[in-house]
């Protein structure tokens, strides 16, 4: 594989990581807080309810770190292609 193909693959993987993180965050928040008044998902079983925010913060931080590393890797590979 050429450097350009590797860079494009890394950039695509970075975008995919961000898309997956966005989907997981949105679906967890919608499930936890629900659409009914007031926050149906939270009040139905209040004794068993846990806030999803700590998990989501950690998950999003890891996804952002992975996307940043992949983006930097793709950028360095593209610079390597330009030098040739």
C-alpha positions as CSV (number, residue, x, y, z in Angstrom):
1,X,0.0,0.0,0.0
2,X,1.2,3.5,-0.8
3,X,1.6,6.2,1.8
4,X,-1.4,8.1,0.2
5,X,-3.7,5.0,0.5
6,X,-2.6,4.5,4.2
7,X,-3.2,8.2,4.9
8,X,-6.7,8.1,3.4
9,X,-7.5,4.9,5.3
10,X,-6.3,6.5,8.6
11,X,-8.4,9.7,7.9
12,X,-11.4,7.6,7.1
13,X,-10.9,5.6,10.4
14,X,-10.6,8.8,12.3
15,X,-13.9,10.0,10.9
16,X,-15.6,6.7,11.6
17,X,-14.4,6.8,15.2
18,X,-16.0,10.2,15.6
19,X,-19.2,9.0,14.0
20,X,-19.4,6.0,16.2
21,X,-18.8,8.1,19.3
22,X,-21.5,10.5,18.3
23,X,-24.0,7.7,17.7
24,X,-23.3,6.0,21.0
25,X,-23.5,9.2,22.9
26,X,-26.7,10.3,21.3
27,X,-28.4,7.0,21.7
28,X,-27.4,6.6,25.4
29,X,-28.6,10.1,26.2
30,X,-31.9,9.6,24.4
31,X,-32.4,6.3,26.1
32,X,-31.5,7.7,29.6
33,X,-33.5,10.9,29.5
34,X,-36.3,9.6,27.3
35,X,-38.8,11.7,25.3
36,X,-41.7,11.7,27.7
37,X,-42.2,14.3,30.3
38,X,-40.3,14.6,32.6
39,X,-37.5,12.4,31.5
40,X,-39.5,9.3,31.3
41,X,-36.5,6.9,31.1
42,X,-35.1,8.4,34.3
43,X,-38.2,8.5,36.5
44,X,-39.7,5.1,35.6
45,X,-37.2,3.2,37.7
46,X,-35.5,5.9,39.7
47,X,-34.0,3.4,42.2
48,X,-32.1,1.7,39.4
49,X,-31.3,4.7,37.3
50,X,-27.7,5.7,36.8
51,X,-26.4,8.8,35.0
52,X,-24.7,7.8,31.7
53,X,-22.6,11.0,31.7
54,X,-19.4,9.6,33.4
55,X,-19.3,6.6,31.0
56,X,-19.9,8.9,28.0
57,X,-17.3,11.4,29.0
58,X,-14.7,8.6,29.2
59,X,-15.9,7.0,26.0
60,X,-15.8,10.3,24.1
61,X,-12.4,11.2,25.4
62,X,-11.0,7.9,24.2
63,X,-12.7,8.3,20.8
64,X,-11.3,11.9,20.5
65,X,-7.8,10.7,21.4
66,X,-8.0,7.9,18.8
67,X,-9.3,10.3,16.1
68,X,-6.5,12.8,16.9
69,X,-3.8,10.1,16.7
70,X,-5.2,8.8,13.4
71,X,-5.5,12.3,12.0
72,X,-2.0,13.2,12.9
73,X,-0.8,9.9,11.4
74,X,-2.7,10.6,8.2
75,X,-1.3,14.1,8.0
76,X,2.3,12.9,8.5
77,X,1.8,10.3,5.8
78,X,0.4,12.9,3.4
79,X,3.4,15.1,4.0
80,X,5.6,12.2,3.2
81,X,3.9,11.8,-0.1
82,X,4.4,15.5,-1.0
83,X,8.1,15.3,-0.4
84,X,8.7,12.6,-3.1
